[in-house]
Amino acid sequence: MNFKELQDEVSDLLNFNSSQTDQDFTASQIKKAINRAYLRETNKARQEGLSSYFKAVTTFTWPSGSKTVALPSIIQKRFLINMEDITDQDPGRMMTFSDNPLVGDLFWLDRNTMQWGESGPSSDKSIRAEFFTYPETLINDDDEPSIIGPEHHELLFYSAAVDLRTRADEAAPMEWLRQQMELRIDLYKDFSRGRPIKNVPTISSHASDAADFAY
């Protein structure tokens, strides 16, 4: 569903008609509620232990002799997980962080700027940053949520409708709340199964282990 279709679904749940003046909500409030629901549901999924689904990476250059570098805008305001120096090899060397510029590779000068020791690197460095991404704001009618797929968009409009009823100091119908919880669980199931499982023993690895113990 695109943003317009999500708005239509929320409007249908709320019996909202923009042509009538005696409405509990406005079209603007519905749009804001959908974006709140999008952010809320992705945050909840990440906090439920499904964080690997939300990891993203980007690469940038740290110039030679530059003591400080402002993080790329795509990383700013995100939860930074780690940085890796991939200048000479990939996988590269994991960078170490400290609150002291004399210890470790990097330290935070401010929330968007990092410092490399006291003089910066001796040559240009290619740095790969891993971070948690978060939902984009839906603005145009044809915008589509990039993190939550179409099969789970029903969760967004139920969550938005519950949010609006709550803000109007009205109790959301129990059926809405039941649907919201079931749809949320379905999302968690798909997120947990939608990424490769790491470090799973394979037939070849077991065969290698057996060979190690063979006489």
C-alpha positions as CSV (number, residue, x, y, z in Angstrom):
1,M,0.0,0.0,0.0
2,N,1.1,3.5,-0.6
3,F,0.5,6.4,1.7
4,K,-2.8,7.4,0.1
5,E,-4.1,3.8,0.4
6,L,-3.0,3.7,4.1
7,Q,-4.9,6.9,4.7
8,D,-8.0,5.5,3.0
9,E,-7.9,2.4,5.3
10,V,-7.5,4.4,8.4
11,S,-10.4,6.7,7.3
12,D,-12.5,3.7,6.7
13,L,-11.9,2.3,10.2
14,L,-12.7,5.7,11.7
15,N,-15.7,6.3,9.5
16,F,-13.9,9.5,8.5
17,N,-15.3,11.7,5.7
18,S,-13.3,14.7,4.7
19,S,-16.3,16.4,3.1
20,Q,-18.1,16.5,6.4
21,T,-17.3,19.3,8.9
22,D,-18.3,17.5,12.1
23,Q,-15.4,15.0,12.1
24,D,-13.4,13.9,15.2
25,F,-10.2,13.9,13.1
26,T,-8.7,15.7,10.2
27,A,-6.8,14.4,7.1
28,S,-3.6,15.9,8.5
29,Q,-4.1,14.1,11.8
30,I,-4.5,10.8,9.9
31,K,-1.3,11.3,8.0
32,K,0.6,12.1,11.2
33,A,-0.9,9.0,12.9
34,I,0.3,6.7,10.1
35,N,3.8,8.1,10.4
36,R,3.7,7.7,14.2
37,A,2.5,4.1,13.8
38,Y,5.2,3.3,11.2
39,L,7.9,4.6,13.6
40,R,6.3,2.9,16.7
41,E,6.0,-0.5,15.1
42,T,9.5,-0.6,13.7
43,N,10.9,0.5,17.0
44,K,8.9,-2.2,18.9
45,A,10.1,-4.8,16.4
46,R,13.8,-3.8,16.9
47,Q,13.4,-3.7,20.7
48,E,11.9,-7.2,20.6
49,G,15.3,-8.6,19.7
50,L,14.8,-8.4,15.9
51,S,17.5,-5.7,15.6
52,S,19.5,-7.5,12.8
53,Y,16.7,-6.7,10.4
54,F,17.2,-3.0,10.8
55,K,21.0,-2.9,10.3
56,A,22.4,-0.9,7.4
57,V,25.9,0.0,6.3
58,T,27.5,2.9,4.5
59,T,31.0,3.7,3.5
60,F,32.8,7.0,3.6
61,T,36.4,8.3,3.3
62,W,38.3,9.8,6.2
63,P,40.8,12.1,4.6
64,S,44.5,11.9,5.4
65,G,45.5,14.3,8.2
66,S,41.9,15.3,9.1
67,K,41.6,15.1,12.8
68,T,37.8,15.4,12.8
69,V,35.1,14.3,10.4
70,A,31.4,15.1,10.5
71,L,29.5,11.8,10.0
72,P,27.6,11.4,6.7
73,S,24.0,12.7,7.0
74,I,22.7,9.1,6.5
75,I,24.4,8.1,9.8
76,Q,23.6,11.3,11.8
77,K,20.7,10.8,14.2
78,R,21.0,7.1,13.9
79,F,22.1,4.4,16.4
80,L,25.7,3.8,15.3
81,I,26.8,0.2,15.9
82,N,30.4,0.1,14.9
83,M,33.0,1.3,12.3
84,E,35.4,-0.8,10.4
85,D,38.6,0.3,8.5
86,I,38.4,-1.5,5.1
87,T,41.1,0.5,3.4
88,D,43.4,-2.5,2.9
89,Q,41.1,-5.5,3.2
90,D,37.5,-6.5,3.6
91,P,36.6,-7.6,6.3
92,G,38.7,-4.9,7.8
93,R,39.9,-3.9,11.2
94,M,37.2,-2.9,13.7
95,M,37.7,0.6,15.1
96,T,37.8,1.2,18.8
97,F,36.0,4.0,20.5
98,S,36.9,6.0,23.7
99,D,36.0,9.1,25.6
100,N,39.7,10.0,25.5
101,P,41.4,11.1,22.3
102,L,44.7,9.5,23.5
103,V,43.1,6.1,23.8
104,G,41.6,4.0,21.0
105,D,41.1,5.0,17.4
106,L,38.2,7.3,17.6
107,F,36.3,9.4,20.1
108,W,33.1,11.5,20.0
109,L,33.8,15.2,19.7
110,D,30.1,15.9,19.6
111,R,27.0,13.9,18.7
112,N,27.7,14.2,14.9
113,T,31.5,14.6,14.8
114,M,34.2,12.1,15.5
115,Q,37.9,12.7,16.1
116,W,40.8,10.4,15.1
117,G,43.4,10.7,17.8
118,E,45.4,13.9,18.0
119,S,46.4,14.2,14.3
120,G,44.1,12.1,12.1
121,P,45.1,9.2,9.9
122,S,48.4,9.3,8.0
123,S,46.6,8.3,4.7
124,D,43.1,8.3,3.4
125,K,41.0,5.7,5.1
126,S,37.9,3.9,3.8
127,I,35.5,3.5,6.7
128,R,32.4,1.3,6.7
129,A,29.9,2.2,9.3
130,E,27.1,-0.1,10.5
131,F,24.1,1.5,12.0
132,F,20.4,1.0,12.8
133,T,18.2,2.7,10.3
134,Y,14.7,4.0,11.1
135,P,11.6,4.7,9.0
136,E,11.4,7.6,6.5
137,T,8.6,10.1,6.9
138,L,5.8,9.4,4.4
139,I,4.8,12.6,2.7
140,N,3.5,12.1,-0.9
141,D,0.5,9.9,-1.7
142,D,2.6,7.4,-3.6
143,D,5.2,7.0,-0.9
144,E,5.5,3.5,0.4
145,P,7.0,2.2,3.7
146,S,10.4,0.8,2.9
147,I,11.0,-1.2,6.1
148,I,7.6,-2.8,6.6
149,G,6.5,-4.7,3.5
150,P,3.0,-4.6,1.9
151,E,2.0,-7.9,3.6
152,H,2.1,-6.1,6.9
153,H,0.7,-2.7,6.1
154,E,-2.6,-3.7,7.8
155,L,-0.7,-3.4,11.1
156,L,0.1,0.3,10.3
157,F,-3.5,1.4,9.7
158,Y,-4.8,-0.5,12.7
159,S,-2.0,1.0,14.9
160,A,-2.8,4.5,13.5
161,A,-6.5,4.1,14.1
162,V,-5.9,3.0,17.7
163,D,-3.6,5.9,18.2
164,L,-6.2,8.4,17.0
165,R,-8.9,7.0,19.1
166,T,-6.7,7.1,22.2
167,R,-5.7,10.7,21.4
168,A,-9.4,11.6,21.2
169,D,-9.7,10.2,24.7
170,E,-11.9,7.3,23.4
171,A,-11.4,3.6,23.9
172,A,-10.4,1.8,20.8
173,P,-12.6,-1.3,20.1
174,M,-11.3,-4.5,21.6
175,E,-11.4,-6.0,18.1
176,W,-9.0,-3.4,16.9
177,L,-6.6,-4.1,19.7
178,R,-6.8,-7.8,19.1
179,Q,-6.1,-7.3,15.4
180,Q,-3.2,-5.0,16.2
181,M,-1.6,-7.6,18.5
182,E,-2.0,-10.4,16.1
183,L,-0.7,-8.4,13.2
184,R,2.3,-7.3,15.3
185,I,3.1,-10.9,16.2
186,D,2.9,-11.8,12.5
187,L,5.3,-9.0,11.7
188,Y,7.8,-10.3,14.3
189,K,7.6,-13.8,13.0
190,D,8.4,-12.7,9.4
191,F,11.2,-10.4,10.6
192,S,12.8,-13.2,12.7
193,R,12.7,-15.6,9.7
194,G,13.6,-13.1,7.1
195,R,17.4,-13.1,7.7
196,P,19.9,-15.8,7.4
197,I,20.8,-17.5,10.7
198,K,24.4,-17.2,11.5
199,N,26.8,-19.9,12.8
200,V,24.6,-22.8,12.1
201,P,26.6,-26.1,12.0
202,T,26.6,-27.6,8.5
203,I,27.4,-31.1,7.2
204,S,30.8,-29.9,5.9
205,S,31.7,-28.3,9.3
206,H,30.7,-31.5,11.1
207,A,32.8,-33.5,8.7
208,S,35.8,-31.2,9.3
209,D,35.4,-31.5,13.0
210,A,35.3,-35.3,12.7
211,A,38.5,-35.3,10.6
212,D,40.2,-33.3,13.4
213,F,39.6,-36.2,15.8
214,A,40.4,-39.0,13.4
215,Y,43.4,-41.1,14.2
